[in-house]
Amino acid sequence: MQRLSFWQDYRSFVSVGALAGAALLLESTLTRLLAVAQYYHFAFLVVSLAVLGFGASGSILTMMPRLLERNPEAGDEAIERLLAYSGVGFAVSVTLAYGVVNLLPFDSYSLAWDRKQIFLFMLYYLSLAIPFVCAGLGIGGALAIRQGRSHLVYAANLLGSGVGVLLAPFALWLAGVPGAVLFSIIAGLSATLSSGLKWGRAGRILLFIGLIAATGGIAVLSVVNLSGHAALGMAISPYKGLAYARQYPGAISLYGRWNAISRLDVMAGAGTRQLPGLSYTYPGIPPEQFGLSVDADSLQAISLVSPEGFAAGEFLPEALAFTLRPAARTLVLEPGGGLGVLQALAGGVQEVIAVINNRLVPEAISCTVPGYDIYHHAQVQTTTEATRAFLKRDAESYEVIFLPLTDAYRPVTSGAYSLSESYTLTVEGFVAMMTRLAPDGILVTSRWLQTPPSEEVRLIATLVEALEARNVLDLQGALVAYRGLQTITALVKPDGWNTTELTTIRGFLEERRYDLVWAPEIDVAETNRYNRLPDSVYYKTINDLFSAKNREEYYASFPYSITPPRDDRPFFFHFFTWKQTPELLAALGHTWQPFGGSGYFVLFALLILVTIFSGVLIIVPLLIRRRSRVARIDHHLQPQPKNRKRQVLRVLAYFSCLGLAFLFVEIPLIQRFILILGHPTYAFTVVVLALLSFSGLGSSLVRAAWFPRRTAMILLVALALLTPWAVMHLSDAVLGWETQWRALAAVISLAPLAILMGLPFPLGLAWLERDAPDLVAWAWAVNGCASVIASVLAAILALSYGFTLVLLLGAGVYSLAVLVLPGQGDKTNTAQVGGL
């Protein structure tokens, strides 16, 4: 065991914290990079990237124990040398990885039909994992070297990670993804500078140049980003909407800026023509439109026309709501480029309240088309807030609530957005909207028609269950639905439609040539008159839904998943069922669909891949160490136990449980807190900050003589079991609060659980330091590799069964860890546990 001076002690903790902060800052940044460059499927992979890197670092330390030995000739301590080199390696590998992912022609969209993309994906994935390997070498090495104080190293790791995740939103807002990458490089180099290793003159000059270059780059990127002219700074999939727009002849970029939650671009001359559901009876020419792209996705329309001149508004399907409720006080939710607000004003509405979650959207429109800035119209009140938070906070009522169709058409068979949460399109989301309706008020929303029926059926089923939750008795009498060539529009009036209104509805549909899908006292002849199909399939599907004696059995019999999404499983765009498997496998590589027909399969492919990687990283180091003649650290002080295999299996079981359990708790909490905090980036920042920071506090306390370790472990399992219900009640209680107070409530509510989650790992290290110190690095590898598998498996289970199940599984795995950990006693075995 190496004894270090106070200052060496302090410097090593600072370096570990800086490395951990750099890694978490990079992890947060990569979630944005992959969401923009590829698709949402690939943003969540960042968690697996990070823990795979940490697992690999543990394997390397296990196979190369000399990295943990002092170098007397160089006059340094192993910990100082390892931390310094890890910081430099991190900075260099981040630079190289960023270059590689922008130069590799990897495109996730074409994985199914372009076999080389599988190889390119592995390169893409592994290149991004290397920086985390470098960071993990320093952190894992410090854990292995600092026997007796590994709990403080682990605490420094967790607290530094919390600082890194807190810094990420600021770095993204200031300088975008390229700037945040530079911030992580500076953090990595700071770990090198604080390590205490004496660099030569040339080394100091190179470090100084690196810091100056990164700082200068951040300054330049900040200026251009805040001015609204930031370059994208990365290669994006050629199949993303922004990539298409850029290739349009004469297309011009008018605006480009990053903030903490998005990348936003405005394009002129990109051929944007979006009026979803426009009746073919419209005799005019659509107005000129600019395109607004969020995260390089499909362009939303910014219409260059005043409400008074927007003649096309009367020929859009949602105009019926304003015909029924002229001059209505209208709430428009998430209108994107502003088409929904423009429709409401063109329909004669006198007052519009527009709720939009991303404050960059109105800013971009104001900067690029000030003469047509719909969000600053005299009759429009714009609120920047998450939809569900606004609906909970607002006490007003509205004659019309309008949820516009702002996303582009995507075939349900592609699965391209299966993993995207939408707390607006859940049963609870629609209930919240109906709660804000005035007496005789109307809720109107549209979705894309799919063939065969799926998305539209899920919409109707979700509305029906929301009406049930509002205790509406006549479900069939509260709903009207109609279709055009591409869209279906639903009007919901919980108080029921009267004869006059139904006459007006039928007159509007006849004039605009829309076909009824559902209405009170509907005649099948009304369902297939204008937009002719071989059969009235949409009417029949909805009729079957209403006629079903057992709705759950009806959902289960459907070829696609149409079960209404709820807040515990808010994946409206996840339509996959296992019934589709033969068809999808038969079409794999033969149809031009993203991800080969189901994004869900991407998760299973990744699960297989990371399981193989993890198995190699766990098993190979043991095989090499068994055959190696290299002396184990402190082997002369710690003779090998008689039953070595049993001990190894116990270490494998315990640290695997910890890796699985922590991610099974963390990932669903992040996704669940999206509802409370309004955006995935905010949820990631607050939840990870709370869990890591308070886990660091728990880790620092674990060897205190007064700390009740066994009791605390049992309490951890109990709190984890209660967490799903606690989060549900927290959502109901705080959703209407201001954002900063919601964030504070989230942190405070997570603190007790997080403190307890910081215990198991350092307790395991204390056990190993006493019985098998040569297995500390390998335990770091096992924990990381199990976490890789958990990150993917948690996503699969959440999609299939909901967040509550994943959280309960996390509690169950923690209980297994309690059983595997050798008895420690509560207060009596401090010396044994602490090794001090």
C-alpha positions in Angstrom: 0.0 0.0 0.0 1.4 3.4 -1.0 1.3 6.1 1.7 1.1 9.6 0.2 1.6 13.0 1.7 -1.3 15.3 2.3 -0.7 17.4 -0.8 -0.2 14.2 -2.9 -3.5 13.0 -1.4 -5.3 16.2 -2.3 -3.8 16.5 -5.8 -4.9 12.9 -6.6 -8.5 13.6 -5.5 -8.6 16.8 -7.6 -7.2 14.9 -10.6 -9.7 12.1 -10.3 -12.5 14.6 -10.0 -11.3 16.5 -13.1 -11.0 13.3 -15.1 -14.5 12.3 -14.0 -15.9 15.7 -14.8 -14.3 15.7 -18.2 -15.8 12.3 -18.9 -19.3 13.3 -17.9 -19.1 16.6 -19.7 -18.1 14.6 -22.8 -20.9 12.1 -22.2 -23.5 14.9 -22.0 -22.1 16.5 -25.1 -22.2 13.2 -27.1 -25.9 12.8 -26.4 -26.5 16.0 -28.3 -23.9 15.1 -31.0 -25.5 11.7 -31.8 -29.1 13.1 -31.6 -28.1 15.7 -34.2 -25.7 13.7 -36.4 -27.7 10.5 -36.4 -31.1 9.7 -34.8 -32.5 9.6 -31.3 -31.8 5.9 -31.2 -28.1 6.6 -31.1 -28.2 9.4 -28.5 -28.9 7.0 -25.6 -25.9 4.9 -26.6 -23.6 7.4 -25.0 -24.2 5.9 -21.5 -23.1 2.6 -22.8 -20.1 4.2 -24.5 -18.9 5.7 -21.2 -19.3 2.6 -19.1 -17.8 0.4 -21.8 -14.8 2.6 -21.7 -14.5 2.4 -17.9 -14.9 -1.4 -18.1 -12.2 -1.7 -20.7 -9.9 0.5 -18.5 -10.4 -2.0 -15.6 -9.5 -4.9 -17.9 -6.3 -3.1 -19.0 -5.3 -2.4 -15.4 -5.9 -6.0 -14.6 -3.7 -7.3 -17.4 -1.0 -4.7 -16.9 -0.5 -4.3 -13.1 2.8 -2.6 -13.7 0.8 0.5 -14.5 0.1 0.6 -10.8 3.7 0.3 -9.6 6.0 3.2 -8.7 8.8 4.1 -11.1 11.8 4.9 -8.8 14.0 5.9 -11.6 11.5 8.6 -12.7 11.0 9.7 -9.1 7.2 9.6 -9.4 4.4 7.8 -7.8 2.2 5.5 -9.9 -0.9 7.4 -9.1 0.6 10.8 -10.3 2.0 9.2 -13.5 -1.2 7.4 -14.3 -3.5 10.4 -13.7 -1.3 12.7 -15.7 -1.1 10.3 -18.7 -4.8 9.6 -18.4 -5.5 13.3 -18.7 -3.3 13.8 -21.8 -4.7 10.6 -23.3 -8.2 11.8 -22.7 -7.6 15.1 -24.4 -5.8 13.6 -27.4 -8.4 10.8 -27.9 -11.3 13.3 -27.7 -9.7 15.3 -30.5 -9.1 12.2 -32.6 -12.5 10.7 -31.9 -14.3 13.9 -32.9 -12.3 13.9 -36.2 -13.0 10.2 -36.8 -16.8 10.4 -36.3 -17.0 13.3 -38.7 -14.8 11.7 -41.3 -16.3 8.1 -41.2 -19.1 7.7 -43.7 -21.2 5.9 -41.1 -25.0 6.3 -41.6 -27.3 4.6 -39.2 -30.3 4.9 -41.5 -28.9 2.4 -44.0 -27.6 -0.3 -41.6 -30.0 -2.9 -43.0 -29.1 -2.8 -46.6 -25.4 -1.6 -46.5 -23.4 -4.2 -44.8 -20.3 -2.1 -44.5 -22.2 0.2 -42.2 -22.0 -2.5 -39.5 -18.2 -2.3 -39.6 -18.3 1.5 -39.7 -20.6 1.5 -36.7 -18.2 -0.6 -34.7 -15.4 1.9 -35.6 -17.7 4.8 -34.8 -18.7 3.3 -31.4 -15.2 2.2 -30.4 -13.6 5.5 -31.4 -16.0 7.4 -29.1 -15.3 4.9 -26.3 -11.5 5.5 -26.2 -11.7 8.8 -24.3 -13.6 7.0 -21.6 -11.0 4.3 -21.5 -8.3 6.9 -20.9 -10.4 8.5 -18.1 -11.2 5.2 -16.6 -7.5 4.2 -16.4 -6.8 7.1 -14.1 -9.9 6.7 -12.0 -9.7 2.9 -11.8 -5.9 3.1 -11.1 -6.5 5.5 -8.3 -9.1 3.1 -6.8 -6.6 0.2 -7.0 -3.7 2.1 -5.6 -5.4 4.0 -2.8 -6.2 1.1 -0.6 -7.8 2.2 2.6 -9.0 5.4 1.0 -10.6 4.1 -2.1 -14.0 5.4 -0.8 -12.6 8.9 -1.0 -11.3 8.3 -4.5 -14.7 7.0 -5.5 -16.4 10.0 -3.8 -14.1 12.4 -5.8 -15.0 10.5 -9.0 -18.7 10.9 -8.3 -18.5 14.6 -7.2 -16.3 15.5 -10.2 -18.8 13.7 -12.5 -21.6 15.9 -11.0 -19.6 19.0 -11.8 -19.1 17.8 -15.3 -22.7 17.1 -16.0 -23.7 20.5 -14.5 -21.2 22.3 -16.7 -22.5 20.6 -19.9 -25.7 22.7 -20.5 -23.7 25.9 -20.0 -21.1 24.8 -22.5 -23.7 23.7 -25.0 -25.6 27.0 -24.7 -22.4 29.0 -25.0 -20.5 27.3 -27.8 -22.5 24.3 -29.0 -21.3 20.7 -29.4 -17.9 21.7 -30.8 -17.3 24.1 -27.9 -18.5 21.6 -25.3 -16.0 19.1 -26.8 -13.2 21.7 -26.2 -14.4 22.3 -22.7 -14.0 18.6 -22.0 -10.5 18.7 -23.4 -9.6 21.5 -21.0 -11.1 19.5 -18.1 -9.0 16.5 -19.1 -5.8 18.6 -19.3 -6.6 20.1 -15.9 -6.4 16.6 -14.5 -2.9 16.3 -15.9 -1.8 19.7 -14.4 -3.2 18.9 -11.0 -1.6 15.4 -10.8 1.7 16.7 -9.5 3.7 14.9 -12.2 6.8 17.0 -13.1 6.7 17.4 -16.9 9.8 18.5 -18.9 10.0 21.8 -20.6 8.7 20.5 -23.9 5.8 18.8 -22.1 4.8 22.0 -20.3 4.9 23.9 -23.6 2.7 21.4 -25.3 0.2 21.5 -22.5 0.2 25.3 -22.5 -0.4 25.3 -26.3 -3.2 22.8 -25.9 -5.0 24.9 -23.3 -4.6 28.1 -25.2 -5.8 26.6 -28.4 -8.9 25.1 -26.7 -9.7 28.3 -24.9 -9.3 30.3 -28.1 -11.5 27.9 -29.9 -14.2 28.2 -27.3 -14.1 32.0 -27.5 -14.5 32.1 -31.3 -17.3 29.5 -31.2 -19.1 31.4 -28.5 -19.1 34.6 -30.5 -20.5 33.0 -33.7 -23.0 30.9 -31.8 -24.5 33.7 -29.7 -24.8 35.8 -32.9 -26.9 33.1 -34.5 -24.4 32.2 -37.2 -22.8 29.1 -35.8 -21.7 26.4 -38.2 -23.1 22.9 -37.5 -19.6 21.6 -36.8 -20.3 18.0 -37.5 -21.2 15.6 -40.3 -24.9 14.5 -40.3 -26.7 11.6 -41.8 -27.5 12.3 -45.5 -31.1 11.2 -44.8 -31.8 13.8 -42.2 -34.1 16.7 -43.2 -31.5 19.4 -42.9 -29.1 17.4 -45.1 -31.8 17.2 -47.8 -32.6 20.9 -47.5 -28.9 21.9 -47.9 -28.8 20.1 -51.2 -31.8 22.0 -52.6 -30.7 24.4 -55.4 -30.6 27.9 -54.1 -30.9 26.9 -50.4 -29.5 29.5 -48.0 -28.8 29.2 -44.3 -30.3 32.2 -42.5 -29.7 31.2 -38.9 -27.9 28.6 -36.9 -27.5 28.3 -33.2 -27.0 25.9 -30.4 -28.5 26.1 -26.9 -28.5 23.6 -24.0 -31.3 21.4 -25.5 -31.1 21.7 -29.3 -29.5 22.8 -32.5 -31.7 25.1 -34.5 -31.4 26.1 -38.2 -33.5 28.3 -40.5 -33.2 27.7 -44.3 -34.5 29.9 -47.1 -35.1 28.6 -50.6 -35.1 25.0 -49.5 -38.4 24.0 -51.2 -40.3 24.0 -47.9 -44.0 23.4 -48.7 -45.8 22.1 -45.6 -49.5 22.4 -45.1 -50.4 19.0 -43.6 -53.8 17.8 -44.7 -54.5 20.7 -47.1 -57.8 20.0 -49.0 -57.3 19.4 -52.7 -60.2 21.8 -53.2 -57.9 24.7 -52.3 -57.7 26.8 -55.5 -54.7 29.0 -54.7 -50.9 28.7 -54.4 -49.4 27.9 -51.0 -47.5 30.9 -49.5 -43.7 31.1 -49.5 -42.2 29.3 -46.6 -38.8 29.1 -44.9 -37.8 25.9 -43.2 -37.0 25.5 -39.5 -35.0 22.5 -38.4 -34.5 21.3 -34.8 -31.6 18.9 -34.3 -31.1 18.7 -38.1 -34.4 16.9 -38.4 -37.2 17.5 -41.0 -38.0 21.2 -41.7 -41.0 22.8 -40.2 -42.7 25.6 -42.1 -42.3 29.3 -41.3 -45.0 30.8 -43.5 -44.2 34.3 -45.0 -47.8 35.5 -44.9 -50.0 37.5 -42.6 -53.0 35.9 -40.9 -55.3 38.1 -43.1 -53.7 36.8 -46.3 -53.5 33.2 -45.3 -56.3 31.9 -47.5 -55.0 28.3 -47.3 -55.9 28.3 -43.6 -59.6 27.7 -44.4 -58.7 24.6 -46.4 -56.7 22.9 -43.6 -58.5 20.2 -41.7 -58.3 21.9 -38.3 -60.1 24.9 -39.6 -63.3 23.1 -38.7 -62.6 23.8 -35.0 -62.6 27.5 -35.7 -65.7 27.3 -37.8 -67.5 25.7 -34.9 -66.0 28.1 -32.4 -65.5 31.5 -34.1 -63.5 34.1 -32.1 -62.7 31.3 -29.6 -60.0 31.9 -26.9 -57.5 29.3 -28.2 -54.5 27.5 -26.7 -52.0 26.2 -29.2 -49.5 23.7 -27.9 -46.0 23.2 -29.4 -46.7 24.9 -32.8 -43.1 24.7 -33.9 -42.6 27.0 -36.9 -45.9 28.7 -36.0 -48.3 27.2 -38.6 -50.8 26.3 -35.9 -50.9 29.9 -34.5 -51.2 31.2 -38.0 -54.2 28.9 -38.6 -55.9 30.0 -35.4 -55.6 33.7 -36.3 -56.7 33.1 -39.9 -59.7 31.3 -38.5 -60.9 34.5 -36.7 -59.5 33.8 -33.3 -59.1 37.0 -31.2 -56.7 35.6 -28.6 -54.1 32.9 -28.9 -51.9 31.5 -26.2 -49.0 29.7 -27.8 -46.9 27.3 -25.6 -43.5 26.3 -26.9 -40.8 24.5 -25.0 -37.7 25.8 -26.9 -37.1 29.5 -26.6 -34.8 29.4 -29.6 -37.7 28.9 -31.9 -39.4 32.3 -31.4 -36.0 33.9 -31.3 -35.0 32.4 -34.7 -38.3 33.4 -36.3 -38.0 37.0 -34.9 -34.4 37.2 -36.3 -35.1 35.8 -39.8 -38.7 36.9 -40.7 -39.5 39.9 -38.4 -42.3 41.0 -40.8 -44.0 37.6 -40.3 -43.2 37.0 -36.7 -46.3 35.1 -35.6 -45.1 34.7 -32.0 -45.0 38.5 -31.5 -48.4 39.2 -33.2 -50.6 41.6 -31.2 -53.2 38.8 -30.6 -50.7 36.2 -29.5 -49.3 35.6 -26.1 -46.2 33.3 -26.2 -45.2 31.2 -23.3 -41.9 29.3 -23.2 -42.6 26.3 -21.1 -43.1 22.5 -21.3 -46.6 21.6 -22.4 -47.5 19.5 -19.4 -46.0 22.0 -16.9 -48.1 24.8 -18.4 -51.3 22.7 -18.4 -50.7 21.9 -14.7 -49.8 25.5 -13.7 -52.4 27.3 -15.8 -55.8 27.9 -14.3 -57.5 29.4 -17.4 -60.0 27.6 -19.7 -60.1 27.7 -23.5 -62.8 27.2 -26.1 -60.3 25.5 -28.4 -57.1 23.6 -27.6 -55.1 22.9 -30.7 -52.2 20.4 -30.8 -50.8 20.8 -34.3 -49.1 18.2 -36.4 -45.5 19.5 -36.6 -43.4 16.4 -37.2 -42.8 14.9 -40.7 -44.4 11.7 -41.9 -42.5 8.6 -40.8 -43.7 5.1 -41.6 -44.4 3.2 -38.4 -42.5 0.2 -39.8 -39.3 2.2 -39.7 -39.2 2.5 -35.9 -37.0 5.5 -36.4 -38.5 7.3 -33.3 -39.4 4.3 -31.1 -37.2 5.6 -28.3 -38.5 9.2 -28.3 -40.6 10.0 -25.3 -43.7 12.2 -25.7 -45.5 13.1 -22.5 -47.9 15.2 -24.5 -49.3 12.2 -26.5 -50.1 10.1 -23.4 -53.4 9.4 -21.8 -52.4 11.7 -18.9 -51.3 14.4 -21.4 -54.7 14.4 -23.1 -56.5 14.4 -19.8 -54.5 17.5 -18.8 -55.6 19.2 -22.0 -59.3 18.3 -21.5 -59.0 19.7 -18.0 -58.3 23.1 -19.4 -61.3 23.0 -21.8 -64.1 25.4 -21.2 -67.7 24.1 -21.2 -68.5 23.0 -24.7 -64.8 23.4 -25.5 -63.1 21.5 -28.3 -59.7 19.7 -28.4 -58.4 19.3 -32.0 -55.3 17.4 -33.1 -54.0 15.6 -36.3 -51.7 12.7 -37.0 -50.5 11.1 -40.2 -52.4 8.3 -41.8 -50.5 5.0 -41.9 -51.1 2.0 -44.1 -52.1 -0.4 -42.5 -53.8 1.6 -39.8 -51.7 2.1 -36.6 -50.7 5.6 -35.7 -54.2 7.0 -36.1 -55.7 4.1 -34.2 -53.4 4.7 -31.3 -54.4 8.4 -31.3 -58.1 7.5 -31.1 -57.5 4.9 -28.5 -55.5 7.3 -26.4 -58.2 9.9 -26.7 -60.9 7.4 -25.7 -59.1 6.3 -22.6 -58.5 10.0 -21.7 -62.2 10.6 -22.0 -62.8 7.6 -19.7 -60.4 9.1 -17.2 -62.5 12.3 -17.3 -65.6 10.2 -16.5 -67.2 10.9 -19.9 -70.0 8.4 -20.3 -70.8 8.7 -24.0 -67.4 8.0 -25.5 -68.6 7.5 -29.0 -70.7 10.7 -28.8 -67.7 12.9 -27.8 -65.5 12.1 -30.7 -65.4 13.2 -34.4 -62.6 12.0 -36.7 -62.1 12.6 -40.4 -59.3 12.0 -43.0 -57.9 13.5 -46.1 -55.2 12.0 -48.4 -52.5 11.9 -45.7 -53.8 13.0 -42.3 -56.5 12.2 -39.8 -57.9 14.9 -37.6 -59.7 14.2 -34.3 -62.1 16.7 -32.6 -63.0 15.9 -29.0 -65.9 17.5 -27.2 -66.3 15.9 -23.8 -69.8 17.4 -23.4 -70.9 15.7 -26.6 -71.9 17.0 -30.0 -75.3 18.5 -30.7 -77.3 18.2 -33.9 -76.5 21.7 -35.1 -72.7 21.1 -34.7 -72.9 17.7 -36.5 -74.7 19.4 -39.4 -71.9 22.0 -39.5 -69.3 19.3 -39.4 -70.8 17.4 -42.3 -71.2 20.5 -44.3 -67.5 21.5 -43.8 -66.3 18.0 -44.7 -68.4 17.9 -47.9 -67.2 21.3 -49.0 -63.5 20.4 -48.3 -63.8 16.8 -49.5 -62.8 15.1 -46.3 -64.1 11.7 -45.3 -65.6 10.9 -42.0 -63.8 8.2 -39.9 -66.0 8.5 -36.9 -68.9 10.6 -35.7 -72.1 10.1 -33.7 -74.7 8.2 -35.8 -72.2 7.8 -38.6 -73.2 6.1 -41.8 -70.6 3.9 -43.5 -71.4 5.6 -46.8 -69.8 8.8 -45.4 -66.5 7.1 -44.8 -65.1 6.6 -48.3 -66.6 9.2 -50.7 -63.8 11.6 -51.6 -60.4 10.1 -50.8 -61.3 6.6 -52.1 -59.8 3.5 -50.8 -60.6 -0.2 -51.6 -62.3 -0.4 -48.3 -63.3 1.8 -45.4 -60.5 0.4 -43.4 -60.0 3.3 -41.0 -63.7 3.5 -40.1 -63.9 -0.3 -39.6 -60.8 -0.2 -37.3 -62.2 2.5 -35.1 -65.6 0.8 -35.1 -64.0 -2.4 -34.0 -62.2 -0.4 -31.2 -65.6 0.9 -29.9 -67.3 -2.5 -30.3 -64.6 -4.5 -28.5 -65.9 -6.1 -25.3 -62.4 -6.2 -23.9 -60.3 -3.4 -25.2 -57.0 -4.9 -23.9 -57.7 -8.0 -25.9 -58.4 -5.9 -29.0 -55.1 -4.1 -28.5 -53.3 -7.4 -28.2 -54.9 -8.8 -31.3 -53.8 -5.8 -33.5 -50.8 -6.4 -35.8 -49.1 -3.3 -34.4 -48.8 -2.0 -30.8 -51.6 0.5 -30.4 -52.0 0.3 -26.6 -52.4 3.9 -25.5 -49.1 5.3 -24.0 -49.1 6.4 -20.4 -46.6 8.4 -18.4 -44.9 5.3 -17.2 -44.4 4.2 -20.8 -44.6 7.4 -22.9 -43.5 5.9 -26.3 -46.2 7.0 -28.7 -44.1 6.2 -31.7 -43.2 2.6 -30.6 -45.5 0.4 -32.7 -43.4 -2.8 -32.7 -44.9 -6.2 -31.7 -43.2 -9.5 -31.9 -45.9 -10.6 -34.5 -44.1 -8.4 -37.0 -40.8 -10.3 -36.6 -41.1 -12.8 -39.5 -42.2 -10.0 -41.9 -39.4 -7.7 -40.8 -36.8 -10.4 -41.0 -38.0 -11.3 -44.5 -37.7 -7.7 -45.6 -34.4 -7.0 -43.9 -32.0 -5.6 -46.5 -34.6 -5.7 -49.3 -36.7 -2.6 -48.4 -35.5 1.0 -48.1 -36.5 1.7 -44.5 -34.4 3.1 -41.7 -32.9 0.5 -39.4 -34.2 -2.3 -41.6 -37.8 -1.9 -40.6 -37.7 -1.7 -36.8 -35.6 0.5 -34.6 -36.4 -1.9 -31.8 -34.1 -4.5 -33.4 -31.3 -2.0 -33.2 -31.4 -2.3 -29.5 -31.2 -6.1 -29.5 -28.3 -6.0 -32.0 -26.5 -3.5 -29.7 -27.3 -5.7 -26.7 -25.6 -8.7 -28.4 -22.7 -6.5 -29.4 -22.1 -5.1 -25.9 -22.6 -8.4 -24.2 -19.8 -9.9 -26.4 -17.5 -7.0 -25.7 -18.2 -7.2 -22.0 -17.6 -10.9 -21.9 -14.3 -10.5 -23.5 -13.3 -7.6 -21.2 -14.2 -9.6 -18.1 -12.8 -13.1 -19.0 -9.6 -12.3 -21.0 -7.9 -10.3 -18.1 -8.4 -13.3 -15.8 -7.0 -15.7 -18.3 -4.0 -13.5 -18.9 -3.3 -12.9 -15.2 -3.5 -16.6 -14.5 -0.7 -17.3 -17.0 1.3 -14.3 -16.2 4.3 -14.3 -14.0 4.1 -10.6 -13.2 3.9 -10.2 -9.4 0.5 -9.0 -8.1 0.4 -5.8 -6.1 0.9 -6.5 -2.4 1.0 -10.2 -3.1 3.6 -10.6 -0.4 1.2 -9.0 2.1 -2.0 -10.8 0.9 -1.7 -14.5 0.3 -4.1 -16.0 -2.1 -7.2 -17.6 -0.5 -7.6 -21.4 -0.7 -10.8 -21.1 -2.8 -9.8 -18.6 -5.4 -12.5 -19.6 -8.0 -15.3 -19.1 -5.5 -13.9 -15.7 -4.5 -13.6 -14.6 -8.2 -17.2 -15.7 -8.8 -18.4 -13.8 -5.8 -16.6 -10.6 -7.0 -18.1 -11.1 -10.4 -21.6 -11.5 -9.0 -21.4 -8.6 -6.6 -20.0 -6.0 -8.9 -22.2 -7.1 -11.8 -25.2 -6.6 -9.6 -24.0 -3.1 -8.8 -23.5 -2.2 -12.4 -26.9 -3.5 -13.4 -28.7 -2.0 -10.4 -27.3 1.5 -10.6 -28.2 1.9 -14.3 -31.6 0.2 -13.8 -32.3 3.0 -11.4 -30.6 5.9 -13.1 -31.9 5.4 -16.7 -35.7 5.2 -15.9 -35.3 8.1 -13.5 -33.8 10.2 -16.2 -36.7 9.3 -18.6 -39.3 9.7 -15.9 -38.0 13.2 -14.9 -38.4 14.4 -18.4 -42.0 15.0 -17.5 -41.1 17.0 -14.4 -38.3 19.0 -16.0 -39.6 19.4 -19.5 -36.7 18.2 -21.7 -34.3 15.2 -21.9 -31.2 17.4 -21.5 -32.6 19.0 -18.3 -33.7 15.6 -16.9 -30.2 14.1 -17.7 -28.5 17.0 -16.0 -30.6 17.2 -12.9 -31.0 13.5 -12.2 -27.3 12.5 -12.9 -26.1 15.5 -10.9 -28.2 14.5 -7.9 -27.4 10.8 -8.1 -23.7 11.3 -8.6 -23.2 14.1 -6.2 -25.1 12.6 -3.3 -23.7 9.2 -4.1 -20.3 10.8 -3.6 -21.4 12.1 -0.2 -22.5 8.6 0.7 -19.3 7.1 -0.5 -17.2 9.5 1.7 -19.2 8.4 4.8 -19.0 4.7 4.3 -16.0 4.0 6.5 -17.0 6.3 9.3 -17.2 4.4 12.6 -20.8 5.6 13.3 -22.2 4.8 9.9 -24.7 1.8 9.9 -23.6 0.0 6.8 -25.8 -3.1 6.8 -28.9 -1.1 7.8 -28.2 1.4 5.1 -27.9 -1.3 2.4 -31.3 -2.7 3.4 -32.7 0.8 3.4 -31.4 1.3 -0.1 -33.4 -1.7 -1.3 -36.5 -0.4 0.4 -36.2 3.1 -1.0 -35.5 1.8 -4.5 -38.7 -0.2 -4.2 -40.7 2.9 -3.2 -39.1 5.1 -5.9 -41.6 4.5 -8.8 -44.6 5.6 -6.6 -42.6 8.5 -5.1 -41.8 9.9 -8.5 -45.4 9.6 -9.6 -46.6 11.6 -6.6 -43.8 14.1 -7.0 -44.9 14.7 -10.6 -48.4 15.5 -9.5 -47.2 17.7 -6.7 -44.6 19.9 -8.4 -45.4 19.9 -12.2 -47.0 23.3 -12.0 -44.1 24.9 -10.2 -41.5 27.2 -11.8 -38.7 25.3 -13.5 -36.0 26.1 -11.0 -38.2 25.0 -8.1 -39.1 21.7 -9.9 -35.3 21.1 -10.4 -34.6 21.8 -6.7 -37.5 19.5 -5.7 -36.1 16.8 -8.0 -32.6 17.1 -6.4 -34.0 17.0 -2.8 -36.3 14.1 -3.5 -33.4 12.0 -5.0 -30.9 12.8 -2.3 -31.7 10.1 0.2 -31.7 7.4 -2.5 -28.6 8.7 -4.1 -26.7 8.8 -0.7 -27.5 5.1 -0.2 -26.6 4.3 -3.8 -23.1 5.6 -3.1 -22.5 2.8 -0.5 -22.3 -0.6 -2.2 -19.3 0.1 -4.5 -16.9 1.4 -1.8 -18.1 -1.3 0.6 -17.1 -3.9 -2.1 -13.7 -2.2 -2.4 -13.2 -2.4 1.3 -14.0 -6.2 1.2 -11.5 -6.6 -1.7 -8.7 -4.6 0.0 -9.0 -6.9 2.9 -9.3 -10.2 1.1 -8.2 -9.8 -2.6 -6.5 -6.5 -3.4 -5.3 -7.7 -6.7 -9.0 -7.9 -7.9 -9.8 -4.3 -7.4 -9.0 -3.3 -11.0 -10.9 -6.3 -12.3 -13.9 -5.4 -10.1 -13.8 -1.9 -11.8 -13.9 -3.7 -15.1 -16.8 -6.0 -14.1 -18.8 -3.0 -12.8 -18.3 -1.1 -16.0 -19.2 -4.0 -18.3 -22.3 -4.9 -16.4 -23.3 -1.2 -16.6 -22.9 -1.4 -20.4 -25.4 -4.3 -20.6 -27.7 -2.5 -18.2 -27.8 0.7 -20.2 -29.2 -1.2 -23.3 -31.3 -3.7 -21.4 -33.0 -0.9 -19.4 -34.0 0.8 -22.7 -35.5 -2.4 -24.0 -37.4 -3.2 -20.8 -38.7 0.4 -20.5 -40.0 0.3 -24.1 -41.7 -3.1 -23.5 -42.9 -2.9 -19.9 -42.5 0.7 -18.6 -40.2 2.6 -16.2 -41.7 1.1 -13.0 -40.7 -2.4 -13.9 -37.1 -1.3 -14.6 -36.9 0.6 -11.3 -38.3 -2.5 -9.4 -35.7 -4.7 -11.1 -33.0 -2.3 -10.0 -34.2 -2.7 -6.4 -34.3 -6.5 -6.8 -30.7 -6.5 -8.1 -29.5 -4.4 -5.2 -31.1 -6.9 -2.9 -29.1 -9.6 -4.5 -25.9 -7.5 -4.0 -26.8 -7.3 -0.3 -26.9 -11.1 -0.1 -23.6 -11.5 -2.0 -21.6 -9.0 0.0 -19.8 -10.6 3.0 -21.2 -9.6 6.4 -19.7 -6.3 7.5 -21.6 -5.5 10.7 -23.0 -2.1 11.4 -20.4 -0.4 13.7 -18.2 -3.1 15.1 -16.0 -4.0 12.2 -14.7 -0.5 11.2 -11.0 -1.6 11.2 -11.8 -4.7 9.2 -14.0 -2.9 6.7 -11.9 0.3 6.5 -8.5 -1.3 6.4 -7.1 1.7 8.3 
